[in-house]
Amino acid sequence: MSHSPKPVKKVPLHLQSAQNRVYIKNGQVVNDDGMFKADVYIEDGIIKFVGPASEINIPGGVRVIDATGRLIIPGGIDPHTHFQFEFGGAVSVDDFYHGTRAAVAGGTTTIIDFVMPNKGESLIDAYHKWRSWADPKVCCDYALHVGVTWWSKLVSDEMKILCQELGINSYKMFMAYKGLYQLNDSDMLDSLERIRELGALAQVHAENGDIIAKNAGKLLNAGVTGPEGHEMSRQEEVEAEAVHRACILAHQVDCPLYVVHVMGKSAGIELARARRRYNNRGIYGETLAAALGTDGTHCHNNCFHHAAAHILSPPLRSDPTTPEFMMRLLANDGLQTTGSDNCTFNKEHKELGKGNFTKIPNGVNGVEDRMSVVWEKGVHAGILDPCRFVAVTSTNAAKLFNLYPQKGRIAAGSDADIVVWNPNITRTISKDTHHHNCDFNIFEGMVCHGVPEIVLVRGRVCVEDGNVRVAEGFGRFLSTPVRTPYIYDVLEGKVPAEQSNGDGKAADGVNGGVKSLNFDALQKEVTYQKPISHTLLSSAYDVGSQAKPQSPTGLKHVDGARNMQESTFSISQELDKNGPRPSVKVHNPPGGKSSGFW
């Protein structure tokens, strides 16, 4: 089996010699399990020392960075990008150079992209294609997931080769995109069984593709053609049903499951319930910067370009309380990671879907702004403490994909992927100043408190004083070994789930620094939504006739009434003998019966 050739690294002179040794002093080191005052010494891209200044003698010729009043945190890990990806007749405009440059500008120093084979294509051929695109261009280190977009014995055999020889430990399946990527339940079960045999991690895009296809057809036939039809065709329960089903399918074959881009409150609830049901064993979830920083009301904007620029799948939800709810789930470990799903298209690409919302290329930006958005909406808002911020933007991804402690930690022996974070200054997000190759930013105008002031990629200062200086091809491919301890030590009963911290140490709790917050203040309900058929019959549309213009194609977002049969889900804080303990629970309506999950 041939392997991808190693690329020629094009490293400029300013990165070759001047920064082999860096000393960061007077800062506050933040890891996922604690904060402490310490200095950090780096040599040849590796952290050599973390501790008090009195315990180290610094050699001459060292670059010194004064981090007084700053936090020293691990570089971000974005576990979900789509660079240079063809979708819907267009190729995402952030390729592996522009995408990783934008990532580094925002404090992310490792990305994990997706190899997406076409139906019938060899997974290994697709893997080599992605390596040939990425290796010469990446400005930071990267790893790869591989999509299982069809099923056969060949796919099964190639998965073994990818795991054992080519550095892959995670596979993504789709319950959506009918006719393109969608697997049926039988093929999913076969794939899940194979992933478990290989000691890998299964990922799933959880939406019911059959429902979406039927709803989309009904909407188009009724004259709903604009961007607002996208969310209407895939309501919250369409995502929630698939999350619930995926968790059960994975549990049936004892396969660890990571649900990507959880976007709706009800889907988040289903994932949190599954984690509780299975004692936090083998179920993990990711949400996106987009879900935390904006909402789906933009998809109903009268400007097609503005609305289409916000289209991704699963969609942004129009309920404006969703972003805070998703952040609360991150705070309480109902969700574990944040990605960007960065897949950017420009105006002319989005216009491929004018007149048919199903043809709008799906994707938004986020790889540059992910960490700032999570800090602003999480830490600055008082929902996350800095340790939990590090966990959900870096360390948890490193543990799940077996990159820890090489990545995701400030410790001797770890890669010197470091961000000097200034929590006391602000920046305003704008398409005019971002480093993406796209013409729109879904976070336009957001003021973020907390800025990645200095960013080091394997010990090289790549961001400083607002300047981004990266080297095309400087990044390396990261082989991700199978049987990651963070997952498989729990599955195999070697350690209890609550003690798995990826390093053999007991976890000290989640989000401990903000236990004093009143989590009872958050009590949200998932609103009832009418089925599409009812919505169309009660709308301004007459099926087969000309639609009356309201939003781009006439139909506004439908707000449902409260469903009294729904349980009220809240994230609260309970007291036990050890003091405050954050928890996730369900409050049932008066006279209602418990779901039995808790």
N, C-alpha and C positions, 0 to 999 in steps of 0.2 A: 504494500500500500504506500503510495507516494505521499510525502508530507509537504506542507507549504514551505517554499523557500524562505529563509530568513531575509528580511528586508535590509537594505543599506540604510543605516541610521544617518540622518543629516543633522548633526548636532553642531550648532554654531559655536564659535570660539568662546563667547562669553559664558557658555555652559560647560565648557570642557575643563577649565582649570581653576577659575576664580572662586568656585563655591564648593569645593570638596569638604570643607570644614565650616560648620555654622554653630554658633553658640547663642541660644535664646535664653535671656535672663529676666528675672523679676516677674515672671508671669504666673498665672494660675492654671495648672494642668487640670483638664477635665477629661476623665474617662467615663465609661458607662456606669462604673461602680464606685466612683468617688472623685472628689475635687481636693487638690492640695497645692500649696505653694512649692514650686520647684523650678530649677533651671534644666535646660535640655541641651545636650551636646550631640552633634551629628557629624559623622565622618563617612565619606564615600557612600552617601545615600542611606545609611543605616543609623538609627538612634543608638548611641553608645552609652549614654548616661542620662538618668533622670533623677534629680535629687537636689539637695541644698548646695549652694555654691561653695561652702566650706569643705566639701568632700571631693572636689575635683580640681586638678591643676590644668588649666587650659593652655595648650601649646600656642606658639606664635603663628601669625598669618591666618588667624581665624576671623571670619565674618561674624560680628556681634550684632544681635538684634535685641533691643530693649523692649520687653513686653509689659512694662509697668501698666497696670490698669487693664490689661488684656487677658483673654483666655487663650490657652494653648490647647487646641483640640485636634483629634484625628481628622485627616482629610475625609471629606464626604465620599460615600459609596452610593452611586445611583444604580440600583439593580434592574432598571427597566428603561432601556433606550432603543430607538430604531433609527440608526443613522444610515443614510444612503439607501433607504428602503423603498422598494417599488410597491405602490398600493394604489389601486383604482386608476391605473394609467398614468401615474405620476411618480416621480422619485423624490423622496424627502430631501429638502435643500441643505439641511445640515448633514454634510458627509462626515467621515471620521476625523477630518482635520477641524472643520468649523465646529462640529459638535463637541469634541473634546476640548477645544480651545475655550468654548463657552462654559463648559463644565469647570475647567480650572479657574476661569475668571470668577466663578461663583463659589469656589471653595470645595468643589468635588474633584477628587484626585484619582478616582477609579470608577469606571463604568462597566456595566455588563449589558451587552447587546444581544439581540436575538437573531440566530440563523433561521431563516424561514424558507424551507424547501417548498417548491411547487408540488402540487399533487403528482405523485409518480416519480419525483426526482429523488436521486440518491441523497441521503442525509450527509454522507461523507463528502460528496461532490459540492453540496451547498456549503458545508463547513469550510472547505478549501477556498471557495469563492469569497466567503466573508473574510477569511484570513488575508487573502490577496488584496482586498479592498482596505482593510484596517491597518495591517502591519506597517505600510509605508507612511501612514498619515497620522496615527494617534499621537497626541501630545501628552497623554497620561496612560497609566497601565489600564488594561482592559481584560475582561473575560467574556465568555460566550455561553448563552443558553442555546438549545436547539429545539425547534418546533417539530412536534410529531403531527404532521398535517395529513397523513394517510397511514394506513396500517397494512402490513404484510410481513411475511417471514424475513424478507430482505431488510425491512425497517428494524425488526427485532435484532437481527444479526449485526446490523450497523451500529445500533445503540451500544452494544457490547464493545465494539472497536472504539467508538467515540469515548467511552468511559475509561477503557483500559490503556489506550494508546494516545488519545488526542486531547485529553484534559477537560472533558465535559462531565459535569455531575448533575445537570438539571435539564428537564425536558418539559416543554409547554404544549398543552393540548387545548383545543378550542371547542367550546360548546356552542359557539356562534359562527357566523359567516357560512351559512348553508350553501353547499355546492362548491365552496372554495377551500376552507380549512376544517369545517366542522366534522367531528367524529361522533358516531352514535355511541350509545352507552356500552354496547358490547365491545367495540373497538377500544373505548376508553378503559374498560376493565382489563382487557388484554395488555394495554400499554401500561396501566398502573401496576399490574402484576410483574411485568418485565422491569419496570423502574425499581420496584422493591427488591427483586432478585439481584439487581446490579448495585444496590446500595446507593441509589441516586435520589434526587428530590423531584417530585412531580409538581408542575405548575399548571394552572388552568385559567383560561379566560372564561368566566362564568356568566353566560347569558343564554337563555333558551332560544336557539337559532330558528327553530321551527315556528315558534310564536312570532318572532321578529319578522320572518319572511311573510307570514300570513298577514300580519298587521300592516307591513309596508305596502303590500299589494292592495289592501283595502283603502289605505290612505291615498295612494296614487290614483286609484280608480275614482275616488271621491274628489279629486282635484287638489289634494294637499301635496304640494310638490316642493315647498321651500324648506329651509333648515329646521323649522319648528317640527316638521314631521319626524325628524330623527329621534328625539326623545319620546315623542308620542308613540312611536312604534316599538319602543323598548322601555316600558314603564318600570318602576322600581321593583315590582314583584317579579318581573321577568328576570331580573338579575338575582333577586333573593332566592327564587326557586332553584336556579342553577347552582348557587352557592350551597344551598342545603343538599341538593342531589350530589354535587361533587364531593362534599365531605363524607356523605354516606358511602358512595362508591369507593372512595379511598380507604375508608375505615374497613370496609368489607374484605379488602385484600391487604390490610395493615400497611398501606403505603403512605409515607409522609406527603403532605399536600400543602402547597403554597398558592394561595389565591391571589392573583395579580389584580391590580387596579380596582379595589373595592370602592365603589363610587356613591352608593346610596345608603341611607340610614338602615333600611330593612335588610340589605345585604350585609352590612356591618353587624347588625344584630344576629343574623343567622350564623355568621362566622364566630362571633363571641359565644353564642350558645353551643356551637359545635366544640369549641375549645373547652368550655366548661363541662360539656357532656362527656368528652373523652379525656378529662383530667389534664388538659393542656398538653396532651400527648399527640404529636404528629400533625397538628393543624396550625397553619401560620397565615398571616394576611398582610397585604400591602395596600396602602392608599396612595394617592398622587398629590403632588403639589397643587395641581389644578383643582382637585376636590377640596383642598384646604384653603385655597386662596381666592376662589371665585365661585360662581354658580351658574346654573343653566338658564337664568332669565335672559342672559345675553343671546341665547339661541333664538329668541323671539324678537330680536331687534329688527326694525324695519329695513336696515341696511343689510343687503345680502352678504356683503364681504365681512362685516362685523359678525353677523350670526354664524356664517360658515366657518370663520376662523376659530370658533369655539367648539366645533364638532369633533368628538372623539367617541370611542366605544369602550365600555359602557359610557353613556352620556353624562355630562354635568347635570345635576339635578336642580330643578327650579325652586325647590324648597330652600329659602335663604338660610335656614337654620342648619343645613347639612354640614357646612365646613366646620363649625364649632363641635358638632356631634362627632364627626370623624376624628377631630383632634382629641376629644375626650376618650375615644376608643384607643387611640395611640397612648394616651396618658395612663390608661388602666390596663394595658397589655391585651386589650381585645384585638388590636392590630399591632404589628411588630415593626414594619418598615415603611419608608416613604420612597417612592420612585418618581420619575417625571413622565414616563411614557413619551419622551421627547421624539416627536415625529412631525417635522415642520414642513408646511407647504405654503407657497405664496399665493397671491390673489388669483393669478391666472390658472393655477392648479385647482383651487377651490371652485373656480367657475366651471369646471368640468361637470359639476352637479347642479348647475342652474337648470331649473325645470324638472329635476328629479333628485330629491335629497339623498337617495341611496347611492348616487354616484359622486357625492362629495368626498374627496379623499379625507380619511379620518386622521386627525392628529393635531397636536398643539405643542407649544414650546414648554420648557420647564427645567431643563438640565442646568441652566445658569442660575435660576432664581429659586430653585427648590429649597436650599438651606436658608436663605433669607426669609422666604415665606413661612417655613416651619418655625423659625425663631420668632418672627413677628406675630404669627397667629397662635403660637404655642408658648414660648418663654415670655415674650413681652406681654402677652395677654394673661400671664399668670396660670396657665394650664400645665405647662411642662417645666420641670427644673432643668438646668443645664446638662445634668448627667443623662436624663431621659432624652433630651435633644440629641446628644451624641449617640445614644443607643439607636434611635429611630432614623437618624440620617447616615449612620456609618456602621457602628459595631454590630448590630443585629444582622445586617446584611453580610458582614464579614463572617459571622458565626454560621449563618444558614448556608452559605455557599463555600464554606471551608477555606476561607482566606485568613482567618483569625489564628494567631495574633500578628501575622505578617502585616495585615491591614486592620484598621479599625481600633488601634490602641496606641497610646503614647507610653512606650515602655522600651527598655533596653533590648535590642535585637529586632525590633519592629522596623519596617520601612519608614523612612523619614518623610511620609506624606502628612504634612502638618499645616494647620491653619492658625494663624494668629488672629483671633476674632476680637473685634472691638465692639463691645455692647453699647457704647456710649455715643456713637455717631449714627447718622442715618444716610440712606440713599433712596432715590426715587427710581422705580423701574420704568423703563421706556424702550420702545423699539428703536428710538434714535440713538441710544447709547449702549444697547445690549450687544453681545458678541456673536449672536446667532446670524445665520445667513438668510433669515426670513424677514418679511416685511410687516409683521404683526406681533404683538406681545399681549397675551391674555391677561397679564397683570398690570397693564398700562396705568401709570399714575400712582401705583401703590407705594406708600412711603414705608420703608422697612427700617426699624431700629435694630442695629447690629449689622456689622459689615465684615466680610473676610478681608482684613486689611493687608495681610501678607500670606501668600500661599506658597508652600514648598512641595514640589513633586520629587520624591526620592532625593530629598536634600537640596534640590535646586530651587532658588527663589524665582518663581515664575510670575507672581503678582506682587506689586509693591507700588505704593503711591498712585494707585489707580491705573498703572501701566501693566499690560499683560504681555509677557515675553516668553513665548513657548517655542518648542522645537518640534517641527513636524517629524514624526518617526521616533521621537524620544521614548514613547511609551512601549511597554512590553506586553506580550500576551501572557496571561496568568493561567496556568493549568490549575483546575479546581478538582482536587481528589475526591473520590467517592467516600461514602461512609463518614460523613462529617460528624464529629463527636457530639456536637450540640444537638443533633437530631437522633442519631442512631444509638448513643449511649442511653437515651431515654426509651427508645423503641425496644431495645434489647434488655431493658431492665437493669442496666448497670448503675444508673443513678435515677432517683425520683425526678419527675419533671420540674418540681419547684427548686431543685438543687442544680439543675443544668445551667451552667454559666459559660460553657465553652472552654473553660480553663481549669476544670476540676474543683473550683471553689463554689461555695454556696452563694447564690444571689442574695444581696442584702435588701431586696425589695424593689418595687417599681416606683419611679417618680417620687422618691422619698422626700425630696426637698420641698414639695408643695403639698404635703399631707395636711397642712393646716387649712387648705382651701375647703370651702363648703361645696362639696360635689352634689349635695342635695338640691342645689340651685338649678341644676340641669335636669329637666324632666321633659323629654320630647316624645311625641307620638308620630308614628308613621301614618300619614293620612291615607284614607281610602281613595282609590282612583277608579273612575268608571272604565269598563272595558271599551276598547276602540269602537266596537259596533254601536254601543250606546252613545258614545261621544259624537260620532258622526251623525247619528239620527237626531240628536238634540242640538246640533250646531247650526251655524248659518249656511251649511251646505245642503244642497239637494243633490243626491248622487246622480251623476250623469249630466248635471247642469253646471253653469258657470258659477264659480265661487265668488262670494262677495269679499272684496279686499278688506282685511283687518290688519293682521301681521303679514309678512311677505306673501303668503298664499291664502290668507283669509282666516285661519283658525288660531285663536289665541290659546295659551296654555289653560288647561282645564283644572281648576282647583276642586279637589274632592271634599266631600263632607267627612266628618269624623266617623270612623267605623267603631261602634261601641263594642263589637266583639273582639277587637284587637287588644292584646295586652299592652300596657304602658311600659315602655322600656326606659330605664334611666341608668345613669352612671352616678353612683353616690358614694358616700364614705360612711362606713360603719365603725363602731367602736368595739374592740375586744380587750382582753386583759393586757395586751401589749401596747394599747394605744390605738390611734386612728388606723384604719385599714381600708384602702380604696377597694371598691368592689363593683361588679357589674351584676345587676339583678333585674328581675321582671316583676312589676306590680300588676296583679290581675284585677280586672274590674270587679266591683261588688257582686258577690254571688258566683263569680267565675271560678273555674277550676285551674289549678296549676298546670303548666305545660309539662311538668315532670322533668325538665332539664336541670333544675336547680336543687 
